[in-house]
Amino acid sequence: MTASISKKGIRNHPSVVGAYSQWLVTNNGLKEAVQARNDSRKVESLVTSLKATVAEQGRNVADLKGKLEATKKVADKALSNSNRSSN
């Protein structure tokens, strides 16, 4: 084995090339890339859900604002009528 390594050099020896190839496969970042992609999809889903919630809350606020304005008009009218009655 050492004679074989000496003749070919360690760089091109099959055991070194095989170990390096195995290291590349193990450490190629594929697992991390797949995990990052999955995490990205989860974040996209959360952002979409958050956008929908914000839009719904905006509609609720607008609806409540309309109801508040209508209630204020009724209250102002009742106050005005009350002031006329007491004079």
C-alpha positions, -999 to 999 in steps of 0.1 A, spaced: 0 0 0 27 25 9 46 15 -23 14 22 -43 10 56 -26 46 64 -33 44 55 -70 11 74 -77 15 101 -51 -11 106 -24 -31 130 -44 -43 105 -70 -44 74 -48 -78 57 -49 -82 57 -11 -76 94 -9 -98 102 -39 -126 79 -25 -124 95 9 -124 130 -6 -154 121 -28 -172 107 2 -164 139 22 -178 160 -7 -210 141 -7 -213 143 31 -205 180 32 -220 194 0 -245 216 18 -275 198 3 -291 191 38 -286 227 48 -300 239 14 -331 217 18 -336 229 53 -332 265 42 -358 260 14 -382 244 39 -377 272 64 -382 297 36 -415 281 26 -427 282 62 -418 319 64 -436 326 31 -467 308 45 -465 329 77 -461 361 58 -492 353 36 -512 345 67 -500 377 84 -510 397 53 -545 382 54 -548 389 91 -537 425 87 -561 430 58 -590 416 78 -582 437 108 -581 468 85 -616 459 73 -627 455 109 -613 489 119 -630 506 89 -663 489 99 -659 500 135 -651 535 124 -683 537 104 -703 524 134 -686 548 157 -695 578 134 -731 566 132 -733 562 170 -718 597 174 -744 612 151 -772 595 171 -757 607 203 -753 643 190 -789 643 178 -801 629 212 -781 656 230 -794 683 208 -830 671 213 -824 669 251 -811 705 251 -842 718 232 -865 700 256 -850 714 287 -850 750 274 
